[in-house]
Amino acid sequence: MKKIGKLLVAVTAATLLTSAVFAGGKSDAAGSKIPVTFAGTEAATTGQSRMMQAVADKLNATGRFNASVQVAGALSGDTDALVTQAKLGVSLVVPSDPGRLASQFKIPDMNILMAPYILTDPAMLKKLPDTPLFKEWQAQLEQQGIVYITNMYNGFRSFYTTTPVEHVKDLSGLRIRGFGNAIGNNLAKYFGFANIGISWGEVFPGLQSKTLDGCEVQVATADGSRLYEVVKNLAMTKHYMLQSAFVCSKSFYDSMPAADREFFTKTMRETALEYGAIIEKEESGFYDNMKKNGVTIRNVDIAEFQAAIEPLYKNNDLGFSAGLKDRLFKELK
C-alpha cells in the first residue's frame, strides 16, 4: 500500500507539472500570465473552497495570472501530499492547518494555533500574519521550500457521536476519527477516546458500519457530508478553532515579479478575513439543519473539558517553547 501511495503522489505531481507547465513559476505558454493552481480536499460548497475560487477570480481579473481551482480532492485527497508537491516546486496553493504543518515540518510551536482551547476568537487571526511569531514560522517553513501566506477561520470543531456525550467520561473508549497528528493524539489521550486517523472520505461509511463511534469536525463539513444520516448526537465542546493555513511553493512565490507577489499576498490575506467572517455567519444555519435532521445538540460544560485538557499544557506534551502562550497573546493584542 505504501508503494501504491507513493506512486499516486508521483502521478499527481507529474500531472500537475504537465498541466500547469510549471517552470520555476514563470509565465505560461502565452508568455504573459503566471500559472497557479489552488488545490484542496473540501467540497466545492464549503467556505474554504469558495474562498480559493474568490482569490482565483481576483487574480485572473488582473490579466496577470492564470489561476485555477481544484477541490474535493480532485488532485489528491491527502493534504500533506499536496503540500509536499508545493515544497518540491509545483505552483500550488494548498490549505493545510497549523497542526498539520507543525507535524509535517517539525515546528512544534506552530501547534499552539490549533491546540485545544488556546485560540477561541476568530478575530485574533486578523493580526496573526503581522506578529513576530508568525514571521519566525514563515522563515522556518521557507527554509524547507514552503511559503506560509495566511490563516483563515474555518469553524469550531466538536464531537459528532452515535451515543450521547455530555461529560468527558462519555468519550472514554469511543472510536473517534480525529487529526492524526500530535494535537489529535493528545486530545484523545486526555479525553480518553481512541483516535482513528483515517481520511475524511472513510468517515461516513465507518459510522454507517459502526466501525467508528464518532468524529470531531466543524459543522460546515459535517453538514456537507450529511453526517446527520449516521449520527444523531452533537456535543458542543468547541475544542479546536480550526484554521485553514494557506501555503505555496517558495520557488513559485519567489519567481513572481514583486508587484504581482505583493498583490497575490494581499489578496490572499484580505479574502481569508472576508470568508472567515462568512463562515462564522453561516454556522448557525448548519446547526439548524442538523436539528431539522434529528441531531440532538448538547451544550456541554466547556470548563469541564478545559480542565481535562489542562495536563497537556502542564506536562508540555506538545513541546512548546517556554512562555509561548504568553508571547502569542501579547503579540496578538
TIGU-186740 format. One line per field, with one value per residue: residue in three letters; chain; y, z, x of N, C-alpha, C in turn. Coordinates in steps of 0.2 Angstrom, whole numbers, m for minus. Each point is the difference from the previous one (the first is absolute). Example, Ala and Ser with C-alpha at 12.3 -4.5 7.8 and 13.67 -1.06 7.14 Angstrom:
koldren: c(ALA,SER);
baza: c(A,A);
nY: c(m28,5);
nZ: c(39,m4);
nX: c(66,m2);
caY: c(6,6);
caZ: c(0,1);
caX: c(m4,4);
cY: c(6,5);
cZ: c(0,3);
cX: c(4,m4);
This chain:
koldren: c(MET,LYS,LYS,ILE,GLY,LYS,LEU,LEU,VAL,ALA,VAL,THR,ALA,ALA,THR,LEU,LEU,THR,SER,ALA,VAL,PHE,ALA,GLY,GLY,LYS,SER,ASP,ALA,ALA,GLY,SER,LYS,ILE,PRO,VAL,THR,PHE,ALA,GLY,THR,GLU,ALA,ALA,THR,THR,GLY,GLN,SER,ARG,MET,MET,GLN,ALA,VAL,ALA,ASP,LYS,LEU,ASN,ALA,THR,GLY,ARG,PHE,ASN,ALA,SER,VAL,GLN,VAL,ALA,GLY,ALA,LEU,SER,GLY,ASP,THR,ASP,ALA,LEU,VAL,THR,GLN,ALA,LYS,LEU,GLY,VAL,SER,LEU,VAL,VAL,PRO,SER,ASP,PRO,GLY,ARG,LEU,ALA,SER,GLN,PHE,LYS,ILE,PRO,ASP,MET,ASN,ILE,LEU,MET,ALA,PRO,TYR,ILE,LEU,THR,ASP,PRO,ALA,MET,LEU,LYS,LYS,LEU,PRO,ASP,THR,PRO,LEU,PHE,LYS,GLU,TRP,GLN,ALA,GLN,LEU,GLU,GLN,GLN,GLY,ILE,VAL,TYR,ILE,THR,ASN,MET,TYR,ASN,GLY,PHE,ARG,SER,PHE,TYR,THR,THR,THR,PRO,VAL,GLU,HIS,VAL,LYS,ASP,LEU,SER,GLY,LEU,ARG,ILE,ARG,GLY,PHE,GLY,ASN,ALA,ILE,GLY,ASN,ASN,LEU,ALA,LYS,TYR,PHE,GLY,PHE,ALA,ASN,ILE,GLY,ILE,SER,TRP,GLY,GLU,VAL,PHE,PRO,GLY,LEU,GLN,SER,LYS,THR,LEU,ASP,GLY,CYS,GLU,VAL,GLN,VAL,ALA,THR,ALA,ASP,GLY,SER,ARG,LEU,TYR,GLU,VAL,VAL,LYS,ASN,LEU,ALA,MET,THR,LYS,HIS,TYR,MET,LEU,GLN,SER,ALA,PHE,VAL,CYS,SER,LYS,SER,PHE,TYR,ASP,SER,MET,PRO,ALA,ALA,ASP,ARG,GLU,PHE,PHE,THR,LYS,THR,MET,ARG,GLU,THR,ALA,LEU,GLU,TYR,GLY,ALA,ILE,ILE,GLU,LYS,GLU,GLU,SER,GLY,PHE,TYR,ASP,ASN,MET,LYS,LYS,ASN,GLY,VAL,THR,ILE,ARG,ASN,VAL,ASP,ILE,ALA,GLU,PHE,GLN,ALA,ALA,ILE,GLU,PRO,LEU,TYR,LYS,ASN,ASN,ASP,LEU,GLY,PHE,SER,ALA,GLY,LEU,LYS,ASP,ARG,LEU,PHE,LYS,GLU,LEU,LYS);
baza: c(A,A,A,A,A,A,A,A,A,A,A,A,A,A,A,A,A,A,A,A,A,A,A,A,A,A,A,A,A,A,A,A,A,A,A,A,A,A,A,A,A,A,A,A,A,A,A,A,A,A,A,A,A,A,A,A,A,A,A,A,A,A,A,A,A,A,A,A,A,A,A,A,A,A,A,A,A,A,A,A,A,A,A,A,A,A,A,A,A,A,A,A,A,A,A,A,A,A,A,A,A,A,A,A,A,A,A,A,A,A,A,A,A,A,A,A,A,A,A,A,A,A,A,A,A,A,A,A,A,A,A,A,A,A,A,A,A,A,A,A,A,A,A,A,A,A,A,A,A,A,A,A,A,A,A,A,A,A,A,A,A,A,A,A,A,A,A,A,A,A,A,A,A,A,A,A,A,A,A,A,A,A,A,A,A,A,A,A,A,A,A,A,A,A,A,A,A,A,A,A,A,A,A,A,A,A,A,A,A,A,A,A,A,A,A,A,A,A,A,A,A,A,A,A,A,A,A,A,A,A,A,A,A,A,A,A,A,A,A,A,A,A,A,A,A,A,A,A,A,A,A,A,A,A,A,A,A,A,A,A,A,A,A,A,A,A,A,A,A,A,A,A,A,A,A,A,A,A,A,A,A,A,A,A,A,A,A,A,A,A,A,A,A,A,A,A,A,A,A,A,A,A,A,A,A,A,A,A,A,A,A,A,A,A,A,A,A,A,A,A,A,A,A,A,A,A,A,A,A,A,A,A,A);
nY: c(m6,0,m5,m2,1,m2,m5,0,2,m5,m3,1,0,m6,m1,2,m3,m5,m1,1,m4,m3,6,m2,0,m1,5,0,m4,3,m1,0,m7,1,m6,m2,m5,2,m4,m3,m3,6,m1,0,m3,m3,3,m5,m4,3,0,m7,m2,3,m3,m6,1,2,m6,m4,4,m1,m6,0,m4,m6,1,m6,m3,m5,m1,m2,1,5,3,0,m5,0,4,m4,m4,4,0,m7,0,5,m4,m4,5,m4,4,m2,2,m2,m1,1,m2,4,m4,0,7,0,m5,2,6,m3,4,m3,6,m2,m5,5,1,m7,1,m5,4,1,0,4,5,m1,5,m4,m4,5,m1,m7,1,5,m5,1,m3,2,5,m2,m2,6,3,m3,2,7,m2,m2,6,3,3,2,0,m3,1,m4,4,m6,3,0,m4,m5,m4,m4,m3,m6,1,2,6,m1,m5,2,m3,4,3,m2,m2,6,m2,5,3,1,5,m3,5,4,5,m4,m3,6,3,m5,2,7,m1,m4,3,m5,3,0,0,m1,0,6,m2,m2,6,2,m4,3,6,m1,m3,6,1,5,3,3,6,4,5,5,4,4,m4,0,6,2,m3,4,2,5,m3,1,6,m1,0,6,m1,5,m4,1,m6,0,5,m4,0,3,m4,5,m5,2,m2,0,m5,m2,1,m2,m4,1,5,5,4,m6,m1,7,1,m5,2,7,m3,m4,5,5,m5,m2,6,2,m6,2,7,m1,m4,5,4,m5,0,5,1,m2,3,5,m1,0,5,3,m3,2,5,m3,6,m2,5,m3,m2,6,3,m5,1,7,m2,m4,5,3,m6,1,5,m3,m6,5,m4,7,1,5,5,1,1,m6,m3,2,m3,m5,0,1,m4,m3,3);
nZ: c(0,4,m4,1,7,0,m4,4,5,m2,m1,6,2,m4,2,7,0,m3,4,5,m4,6,1,6,m2,m6,m4,m1,m4,2,5,3,2,7,m2,3,4,2,5,1,6,2,1,m6,3,3,6,2,m3,2,6,m1,m2,6,3,m3,2,6,0,m2,4,3,m3,6,2,0,4,3,1,4,1,6,1,m5,4,6,4,m1,5,4,m5,1,7,0,m5,4,5,m4,0,1,m5,6,2,6,2,5,6,5,3,m6,m1,6,m1,m5,3,5,1,6,1,m6,4,2,m7,1,5,3,m2,m5,m6,2,m3,m5,4,4,m4,1,6,0,m7,4,3,5,4,m3,0,6,0,m3,3,5,m2,m1,6,0,m3,6,m3,6,m3,2,5,0,4,2,6,5,2,m1,5,m6,4,0,5,5,0,7,2,2,6,m3,0,6,m4,m1,m6,1,m6,1,2,m5,5,2,m3,m6,0,2,m4,m4,1,0,m5,m1,m6,m4,m2,m5,m3,m2,m6,m1,m6,5,2,m5,m4,3,0,m6,m1,4,m5,m1,6,m4,m1,m1,m1,m5,2,m3,2,7,m1,m3,5,2,5,m1,m6,3,2,7,2,3,3,1,m1,m6,0,m7,m1,m5,m3,m5,0,m4,m4,m2,m6,3,m4,0,7,1,m4,4,m5,3,m5,m4,3,0,m6,m1,4,m2,m6,1,3,m4,m5,4,1,m6,m2,5,m2,m6,1,4,m5,m4,6,2,m6,1,6,m3,m6,4,4,m6,0,5,m1,5,1,3,4,m1,6,m4,6,m1,m6,2,6,m4,m4,6,2,m5,3,5,m4,m3,m1,m1,5,3,m3,5,3,m4,4,5,m4,m2,6,2,m5,2,6);
nX: c(4,6,2,m6,0,6,m2,m5,4,4,m5,m2,6,1,m6,1,6,m4,m5,4,4,1,2,1,m6,3,m1,m6,m3,m5,4,m6,m2,m2,2,m6,0,m6,3,m6,m1,m2,m6,m3,m5,5,0,4,m4,m5,3,2,m7,m2,5,m1,m6,2,4,m5,m3,6,m1,3,m6,2,m5,1,m6,3,m6,m3,7,m2,5,m2,m2,7,m2,3,m3,m5,1,1,m5,m3,2,m2,m4,m5,m2,0,m6,1,m7,4,3,1,m4,m3,1,m2,m4,m2,1,m3,m6,2,4,0,1,2,0,1,4,m3,m5,4,0,m4,3,m4,m2,3,m3,m3,3,m2,m2,m2,m1,5,m5,m5,4,1,m7,m1,5,m3,m6,2,4,m6,0,m3,m5,0,m6,m5,m4,m4,m5,0,m2,m4,5,m5,m3,0,m5,1,3,m4,2,0,4,6,m3,m4,6,0,5,m2,m2,4,m2,7,3,3,1,5,m3,m1,6,2,m4,1,6,m2,m3,4,0,m1,5,m5,6,m6,0,m2,2,4,m2,m4,4,5,m4,m1,6,0,4,m4,1,4,0,6,m4,1,m5,3,5,m3,m2,6,3,m5,4,m5,2,6,0,m2,7,m1,6,m2,5,0,3,m1,3,m3,6,m1,6,m1,3,6,2,6,2,m6,0,6,m2,m6,m1,4,m2,1,6,1,m2,3,5,m1,m1,5,3,m1,1,5,1,m1,3,5,m1,1,5,2,m2,3,4,m4,0,6,0,m3,4,5,m3,m1,7,m3,5,2,0,6,m2,5,3,1,m1,m4,m2,m1,m3,m3,0,m1,0,m3,m2,m3,m1,m2,m5,m2,4,m4,2,5,m5,m1,m4,4,5,m4,m3,6,3,m5,2);
caY: c(6,6,1,2,7,4,0,5,6,2,1,7,5,0,3,8,3,1,5,7,2,3,1,5,5,5,0,m6,m1,7,4,7,m1,m4,m5,m2,m5,m1,m7,m2,m6,1,0,7,5,3,7,m1,m1,6,5,0,2,7,3,m1,5,6,0,0,7,4,m1,m2,m6,m6,m3,m5,m3,m7,m2,m6,m5,m1,m1,m5,0,0,7,0,m2,6,5,m3,2,7,0,m3,6,1,6,m2,3,m6,1,m6,4,1,m6,m4,3,m1,m7,m1,4,m1,6,m1,6,2,m4,4,3,m4,m4,1,5,5,5,m1,6,0,7,0,m2,6,3,m5,0,5,m2,m3,m8,m2,1,m5,m6,1,m1,m7,m4,2,m4,m6,0,1,7,0,6,2,m4,1,m4,m5,m3,m4,m7,m3,m7,m3,m7,m5,0,7,2,6,1,m2,m7,m3,m1,m6,m7,1,0,7,2,7,2,m5,4,1,3,m5,m5,2,1,m7,m3,3,m1,m8,m4,m3,4,m4,5,m2,5,2,m4,m6,1,m2,m7,m2,1,m4,m7,m1,m1,6,3,7,4,7,3,6,m1,1,m6,m5,1,m1,m8,m3,m4,m1,m7,m5,2,4,4,5,3,7,1,6,m1,3,5,m2,5,m2,3,0,0,m2,m1,5,2,4,6,4,1,5,7,3,3,m5,m4,4,m1,m7,m1,4,m2,m6,2,3,m5,m4,4,0,m6,m2,3,m4,m7,1,2,m5,m6,m1,m3,m7,m3,m1,m5,m6,m1,m2,m7,m4,0,3,4,1,5,m3,5,0,0,m6,m2,4,m3,m7,1,4,m4,0,6,m1,m4,2,m6,2,2,7,4,3,6,1,3,7,4,0,4,7,2,0,6);
caZ: c(0,0,m6,m4,2,m3,m7,m2,1,m6,m6,1,m1,m7,m3,1,m4,m7,m1,2,m3,5,m2,6,1,m5,m3,m4,m7,m4,2,3,6,5,2,7,1,7,0,7,1,2,m5,m3,4,7,0,m2,m8,m3,1,m5,m6,0,m1,m7,m5,0,m3,m7,m2,m1,m7,2,2,m3,6,0,6,0,7,1,m1,m7,m2,5,6,5,1,1,m6,m4,2,m2,m7,0,3,m5,m5,m4,2,3,6,3,7,5,6,4,3,m5,m2,5,0,m7,m1,6,3,5,2,m5,2,5,m3,m1,6,3,5,0,m4,0,m3,m7,m2,2,m7,m4,2,0,m4,2,7,m1,0,m6,m4,2,m3,m7,m1,1,m5,m6,m1,m2,m7,0,2,4,m3,5,3,m1,4,m4,4,6,0,6,m1,m3,2,0,7,3,3,4,4,m2,0,m5,m6,2,m4,m7,m6,m3,m5,1,m4,1,1,7,3,1,4,7,1,2,6,6,0,1,m5,m5,m6,m6,m5,m7,m5,1,m5,4,6,m1,0,6,4,m2,2,7,2,4,5,m1,m2,2,m6,0,m2,m7,m3,2,m4,m7,0,2,6,4,m2,4,7,2,6,m1,6,m1,4,m3,2,m4,m5,m6,m4,m7,m1,m7,m2,m8,m2,1,m7,m3,3,m2,m8,m2,1,7,0,0,6,6,m2,1,7,2,m2,4,7,0,m1,5,6,m2,0,7,3,m4,3,6,m1,m3,4,4,m5,0,6,m1,m4,4,4,m5,m2,6,4,7,2,8,2,6,5,m3,6,2,m6,1,6,m2,m5,3,1,m7,0,6,m2,m7,m4,m7,0,m1,3,6,m1,m6,0,2,m5,m5,2,0,m6,m3,3);
caX: c(m4,4,3,m5,m1,6,m1,m6,3,4,m5,m3,5,1,m6,1,5,m1,m6,1,6,4,8,2,m5,0,m6,m2,2,m1,5,m3,m3,4,m5,m1,m5,m2,m2,m3,m4,m7,m5,0,m5,2,3,7,0,m2,5,5,m2,0,7,1,m4,4,7,m1,m3,6,3,6,1,m4,m2,m5,m2,m1,m2,m3,5,1,7,1,m4,5,3,8,3,m1,5,7,1,2,7,4,0,m6,m4,m6,m2,m3,m2,2,m2,6,2,3,6,5,2,3,6,4,1,m5,m4,m6,m6,m3,m6,m5,0,m6,m2,5,m4,m7,m3,2,3,7,4,1,6,5,6,5,3,7,0,m2,5,5,m2,1,7,2,m3,4,6,m2,m3,m7,m1,m6,m3,m5,m4,m7,m5,m4,m5,2,m1,m4,0,m6,1,m6,m3,0,6,m1,6,6,0,m5,4,5,0,m4,4,m2,4,3,7,6,6,1,m6,m6,1,0,m7,m3,4,m2,m7,m1,m2,5,1,1,2,m2,m2,m7,m4,m2,m4,m7,m1,2,m5,m6,2,2,7,2,m5,m1,5,0,0,m4,m7,m1,2,m4,m6,1,0,m6,1,m6,m3,3,1,m5,2,5,2,3,6,4,7,5,m2,3,3,3,6,2,7,2,7,4,3,m6,m1,6,0,m4,2,m2,m7,m5,1,m3,m8,m1,0,m5,m6,m1,m1,m7,m5,0,m4,m7,m4,0,m6,m6,m1,m3,m7,m4,0,m6,m4,2,m2,m8,m2,1,m6,m5,1,0,6,m1,6,0,4,4,3,7,5,2,5,7,3,3,6,5,7,4,4,5,5,3,0,1,7,0,6,m2,m4,m3,m7,0,3,m5,m6,3,1,m7,m3);
cY: c(6,1,3,8,5,0,5,7,2,1,7,5,1,3,7,3,1,5,7,3,4,0,5,5,5,0,m6,0,7,5,6,m1,m5,m6,m2,m4,0,m7,m1,m6,1,1,8,5,3,7,0,0,6,6,0,2,8,3,m1,5,7,1,0,6,5,m1,m3,m7,m5,m4,m5,m3,m7,m2,m7,m6,m2,m2,m5,1,1,7,0,m2,7,5,m2,2,7,1,m2,5,0,6,m1,5,m5,3,m6,3,0,m7,m5,2,m1,m7,m1,3,0,7,0,6,2,m4,5,3,m4,m4,1,6,6,6,m1,6,1,7,0,m1,7,3,m5,1,6,m1,m2,m7,m2,1,m5,m6,0,m2,m8,m4,1,m4,m7,0,2,8,0,7,3,m5,2,m4,m5,m4,m4,m7,m3,m7,m2,m7,m4,0,7,1,7,2,m4,m8,m4,m2,m6,m6,1,0,6,1,7,1,m5,3,0,3,m5,m5,2,2,m7,m3,3,m1,m7,m4,m2,5,m4,5,m2,6,2,m4,m7,1,m2,m7,m4,0,m4,m7,m1,m2,7,2,7,4,7,4,7,m1,0,m6,m5,0,m2,m8,m4,m5,m2,m6,m6,1,5,4,5,3,7,1,6,0,3,6,m1,6,m4,5,0,1,m1,m1,6,2,3,7,5,2,6,7,2,2,m5,m4,4,m1,m7,0,4,m3,m7,2,3,m4,m5,3,0,m6,m3,2,m4,m6,1,1,m6,m6,m1,m3,m8,m3,m1,m6,m7,m2,m2,m7,m5,m1,4,4,2,5,m2,5,0,0,m7,m3,3,m3,m6,1,4,m4,0,6,0,m4,2,m5,2,3,7,3,4,7,2,3,7,5,1,5,7,3,1,6,6);
cZ: c(0,m7,m5,1,m3,m7,m1,1,m6,m6,1,m2,m7,m4,1,m4,m7,m1,1,m4,4,m2,5,1,m5,m4,m5,m7,m4,2,3,7,4,2,7,1,7,1,7,0,2,m7,m3,4,6,m1,m3,m7,m3,1,m6,m7,m1,m1,m7,m5,1,m3,m8,m3,m2,m7,1,2,m4,6,m1,7,m1,8,0,m1,m7,m2,5,6,6,0,0,m6,m5,2,m2,m7,0,2,m6,m6,m5,2,3,6,4,7,4,6,4,3,m5,m2,6,0,m7,0,7,3,6,2,m4,3,5,m3,m1,7,4,5,1,m4,0,m3,m7,m2,1,m7,m4,1,m1,m5,1,6,m2,0,m7,m5,1,m3,m7,m2,0,m6,m7,m1,m2,m7,0,3,4,m1,6,3,m1,5,m4,5,6,0,6,m2,m2,2,m1,7,3,3,4,4,m3,0,m5,m7,1,m4,m7,m5,m4,m6,2,m4,2,1,8,4,1,5,7,2,2,7,6,0,0,m6,m5,m6,m6,m5,m7,m4,1,m4,3,6,m1,0,7,6,m2,2,7,2,3,4,m1,m3,3,m6,0,m3,m8,m4,2,m4,m7,m2,2,6,4,m2,4,7,2,6,m2,6,m1,4,m3,2,m4,m4,m6,m4,m7,0,m7,m1,m7,0,1,m7,m4,2,m2,m7,m2,0,6,0,0,7,5,m1,2,8,3,m1,4,8,0,m1,5,6,m3,0,7,3,m3,4,7,0,m2,5,3,m5,m1,6,0,m4,4,4,m4,m2,6,5,7,1,7,1,6,4,m3,5,2,m5,0,5,m2,m4,3,1,m7,1,6,m1,m6,m5,m8,m1,m2,3,6,m1,m7,0,2,m5,m6,1,1,m7,m4,2,m5);
cX: c(4,3,m6,m1,5,m1,m6,3,4,m4,m3,5,1,m6,0,5,m1,m6,2,6,4,8,2,m5,0,m7,m2,2,m1,5,m2,m3,4,m5,1,m6,m2,m3,m2,m4,m7,m5,0,m4,3,4,7,1,m3,5,6,m2,m1,7,2,m3,3,6,m1,m3,5,3,7,1,m5,m1,m6,m1,m2,m2,m3,5,1,7,3,m4,4,3,7,3,0,5,7,1,2,7,5,0,m6,m4,m7,m1,m4,m2,2,m3,6,2,3,7,5,3,4,7,4,1,m6,m4,m6,m6,m4,m6,m6,m1,m7,m1,5,m3,m7,m4,3,3,7,4,1,7,6,6,5,4,7,0,m2,6,6,m2,0,7,2,m3,3,6,m2,m4,m7,m1,m7,m3,m5,m4,m8,m4,m4,m5,3,m2,m3,m1,m7,0,m7,m3,1,7,m2,6,6,0,m4,4,5,m1,m4,6,m1,5,2,6,5,6,1,m6,m6,2,0,m7,m3,3,m4,m8,m2,m3,5,0,1,2,m1,m2,m7,m5,m2,m4,m7,m1,2,m5,m6,1,1,7,3,m6,m1,6,0,1,m4,m6,m1,2,m4,m7,0,1,m6,1,m6,m4,3,1,m6,1,6,2,4,6,4,7,5,m3,4,2,2,6,3,7,1,7,4,3,m5,m1,6,0,m4,3,m3,m7,m5,0,m4,m8,m2,m1,m6,m7,m2,m2,m7,m6,m1,m4,m7,m4,0,m7,m7,m1,m3,m7,m4,m1,m7,m5,2,m2,m8,m1,2,m6,m6,0,1,6,m2,6,0,6,4,3,8,5,2,5,7,4,3,6,6,6,4,5,5,5,4,0,2,7,0,6,m3,m4,m3,m7,m1,3,m5,m5,3,0,m7,m4,m1);
